[in-house]
Amino acid sequence: MQITRVRTVQALLACGAMLAASTVLAACGGSAATTGSAATTQGGGTPDASTAAIVSCYRAHGDPSFPDPVYDPGDGRWHFAVSPGTAPASTRQACQHLFPTANASPPVPQAQFQQLVRLAECLRQHGVPHWPDPDPDGAFGLPPALQSKTPAWPGAAKACQRYMPSGGLNAYAAS
């Protein structure tokens, strides 16, 4: 329980830093990127073979610091710590054959999706008016206005923390 709270705080700080650096968010919010054996000591054991293969491929093809996936005890699944879409184009192209579909994860369960909708509504109510609703796989396609520093983000994230998924936010740059 204490580790989850520490990771939540770390992840919220990481989200703010990533926004400030004009970096696209992904799998951020409920847990920090982990490295080494830390990712495999969670309740989920080890990541599924498909997720592990993608991470290995990304590291071998131009993104050596691509973080280990994180386990979300809330949904019992492994998630990427950052969106695979944030890697260099050459890395994505070299590893695209490892993705079973265009989406890195299947649609989220309805209850989790509704929590993400409430999160989006809360963020909009607390100063981030252009925050989008989640897409069917639980990811947020961030418009250009949210791909750079958003002054209201820290306060909105804090106000809406109760809706943040333990596995983190999954976001990508929307055009």
Secondary structure as UniProt FT lines:
FT   HELIX           2..20
FT   TURN            21..22
FT   HELIX           36..40
FT   TURN            43..44
FT   HELIX           49..60
FT   TURN            61..62
FT   TURN            64..65
FT   STRAND          70..72
FT   TURN            73..76
FT   STRAND          77..79
FT   HELIX           84..86
FT   HELIX           89..95
FT   HELIX           96..98
FT   HELIX           110..125
FT   TURN            126..127
FT   TURN            129..130
FT   TURN            136..137
FT   STRAND          139..142
FT   HELIX           144..146
FT   TURN            151..152
FT   HELIX           153..159
FT   HELIX           161..163
FT   TURN            166..167
FT   STRAND          169..173
//
